[in-house]
Amino acid sequence: MAIKLGGGGGSASQIDEVVFLNNDADTVTLADERVYLKGGVFETNLSTYPLASSGLTTVLNIAVASQDTNPRGVTWDGTNYWLVGATTDKVYKYDAAGAYTNTFFSVASQSTSPVDIEWDGTYFWVLESTNNKIWKYNSAGVYQNVFFSVNTQVSSGWTGLTWDGTFFWVINGNDNVYKYNSSGVYQSVTFSVTNESQEPQGIAWDGTYFWVADYQKAVYKYNSSGVYQNETLATSGFLNGVGTKDNSPMVVIQSANVVDVYAAANGTTSDTSFGGQNYVRVK
């Protein structure tokens, strides 16, 4: 609940400044309409607080061990989560709250080593690492008798794929990302993640940036040209894959058989050591 205080701070104060107030409300609005968000409170509504310092916070944890004990890739279709499991060679459906819906489809007739899945808005695409192929399925999980191969570029070690709305991008354990058109034709474009990731386990496109998951508990952010953005997300466990939802990453935690879903969050670390609660100016 926002509260109104008297003025203070003057016109020189800036967005993202941190102040200490003897207060405990989540947001504080001053008489001159400056708005402050309480430290330790994460605000996911970036349309309300578009200029605040932003980060990522876990908003959902999906347990998947009952379906598969070697979960790999995850994708979001706008309504549900879909997870591909390498133990059962099946794709499992979870609702927006992370509950298993008792719905799945098998990819075993095409692949016995699926490592990632991607939704392009109409079809699912499943990457497998034995024959280095990407297989196409409709929204009901029916194989469309369409696939393309990526072994012309690298003959083994593929770990993840993503779709940017026009092109596929596929990552290999050699720390390189390769670009293909919608028909699976290599576009002679690649970029390297070797300066950041030595064990890449997946790639995802959030509409603006790529996120590359490394097995060693980290996800790295790159722009559309493959340039590292000096932003790294540290995760709670060893990673098997990465996807995106609402422009933020979601990761497959291999060591716990869970999917952690992140969201953009505004706020600062809570600090009361100066005799008051810290607040960050967000408007």
N, C-alpha and C positions, 0 to 999 in steps of 0.2 A: 504494500500500500504506500503510495507516495504521500509525503507530507510537505507543507509549506513552511519555510523558515524566512527570517529576515534576510536582507541583502548581505553582501560581503564578498570579498574576493576581487571586486572591481572588474572592469572590462578587459583587463589584461590577461585574465585567466583563459586557459586553452583547453580544447578537447583533450582528453586523456590525462589531464593533471590529476594528481592524487592529493587529497586533503584528509584531515582527521577531524571528525565531528563526534560530539558527545551524543550519539544517536544509535538506534538499532533498526531503523526501517530499511527495507530492501532498497528503496529509492528515495531520494531527498530532492525536492524541487525548491529552489530559492525564489525570492520575490521577483528577481529579474529573469525568471524562467530557465535558468541553468539547472540541468538535471544531473544528479550524481547517483551512481550505482554502488551499493555496498560491496566492499571487498569480500571475496569468498562466495558471492552470489553470481551465478552464471546466467546470463540473459541470452537466450537463443533467438530472440526476435530481432534480427539484424535490420529489419525495415524500420523498427522503432528506434534502434540505437545504431545507425549505420556507421558512425564515425568512432565508435569505441574501439579500444584495443581488442583484437579478436584472437582466439585460440581454438582449441578443440577439447571437448570433454566427452567422456563415454556416456551415452544416453540409453543404451540397450545392450543387454548381454544375452545371447541366444545359445542355449545348451543343445548340442547336436549329437552327443555321444550315443544316445539311444538309437539313432539312425545310422551313424557311421563313425568308426573310431579313427579314421584317417581322412578327415574333411580337408578339401582342397580349395576350390574356388567358390566365390559367392557373387551373386548378382541381384539387383533390385529391379522389378518390372514396373514400378510406379505404385504397386499395391501390395506385393508380396516379395519375400526373400526366397531365393532358390540357391541351394547348396549342392555341389557335386562331391560325392564321396568316392575315394579310390579303393576302399575295402569292398564295397558292394557294387560299384560301377552304376550307381543310381543318382538321380537328381531329386532332391527333397524340397518340398514347399513349406514355407513358414509364413504366418500372417504378419501384419504390421507390428503386432505386439510381441513377435518372436515365438509364437506357439506353433508347434508342428500341426499341420492340417490333415495329416494322414493321407497326403497325396504325394506321389512320386512317379517318375518314369525311369526306365532302364536305358542305359547306353551300351550295355554289355555286348550287343550284337555288332556294334561298330568298334568299341574300345574297351580294353581291359586295363587301361592305365590313364583314366581321365585326370587332368590336373587343373582345369579351369573351365568356367562357364561364363558366357556373356549374353545379355539380352539386347537386341538392337532396336527394340520397339515393336517388332513383329515376330521375330524368330529367336530361338536360342542357338548358340554356337558353342560347341564343346571341343576344347583342345585336349589331345591325348599325346603321351610322350613315347609310346612304343613305335608307332608308325609315323609320328610327326605330322599328324593331320588334324584338321578342324572340321567338325561335322555339324550339319545344319538340322534343326528340329523345329517343328511348329509349336504354337503355344500350348498344345496338348501333349507335347513330348513325342510326336510321331516323326521319325526320321524322314527327311525330304529327298533322300537319294542324291544329296549334294554334299560335296566336301572339297577341300583344297589342301594341298600339301605345302609344308614349309621346309622340307628337308633339302631343297635346292640351295638354300642359304646356309643352313647348319643341319647336320645329319642326326643330332641328338641333343638332349638337354633342354627342351622347351618347357617353360614353367608357367606362362601366363599370357592372356590376351585381353584386349579391350577394343571398344568400338567408339569412335569419336563423332559419329553421325554420318561420316563419309568414308572413312578408312578404318581398317583393322591395324592394330599395333600389337606385335607379338614379341615377348621377351624370352631370351635364352639364358642358360646358365653361364654363357661366356660373357655376360654383363652387357650385351648389346640388345637394342630394341629395333625391330624391323617393321616397315610399313607396307601394307598390302591394300589394294583396292577391294571393292565389294565382291569382285569375282575371284579374289585370291591371287591376283597378279602382283608380284613384288614391284614396288615403286622405286627401287634403287635409292632408298632413303633409310638411313639408320642413325641412331645415336647411342653413345656409350654411357653407362652408369657406373663404370668400374672405379671411379674416384670415390664413390660413396658406398656402393653395394658389391660385395664379393660373393653373396649367395642369394641372388634375386629369386623370389618365389611368386611373383605376380606383378601385374601392372593394371592400373585403372585410370580412366579419364573422367574428370568431374565436370566437364563443360568448359573449363578454362585451363586446368593443369592436369598433368600426369602425376600419379602416386605409384611409386615402386616399392614393393615390400621386400625386405631382406629377412632371411631366416633368423638372423641374430637380433630380433626384437626391435626393428626400426622400419619406418616408412619414410621415403624421401620424396620431395616435391620438385617437379620439373615443369618448365613452361612448354608451350606447344612446339618449340624448336628443340626441346630436349636439354635445355640449360637448367642446371640445378639452381633452385631458388633459396638456398641456404636455410631451408626449413625442414626439420626432421621431427617426426612423431615417434616417440619412444613408446613401446607397447609392453603389455604385462607378461608376454610369453613369446616363445619361438613361433615364427609365422609360416603358414602354408599358403597364404593367398591374400588378395586384397580386392575390394570392389568399392563402389561409391554409391551414396544415397544423398540426395539434396545437396550436392556439391561438397560433401565431406566423405572421408574414407570409412570403410568398414573392413575389419581384418579378421582372418581365420587364424585362431590361436591353436597351433598344433599340439602344444603341450597340455592343453586343458580341454580340447574338443569343444570350443565355443567360438562364436562370432561376436566380436565387440563392434558395436555401431557407434560412430562418433558424430557429433554435431558441432557447428560453429558456436562459440560461447564468448561472451563479453564479460569482463570482470578482472579483478586483481586478487592476489593472495590476501587472505584475511590477516590483519595485523593490528593488535590493540596495545602494542608496547609503548605508544606515545601518549597514553592517557585518553584515547578516544578510538572510535572505529574508523578505519580508513575507507574512503570512497573514491571512485574514479569518475571524472566528469565524462558523460556520454552524450550530452546535448547542450 
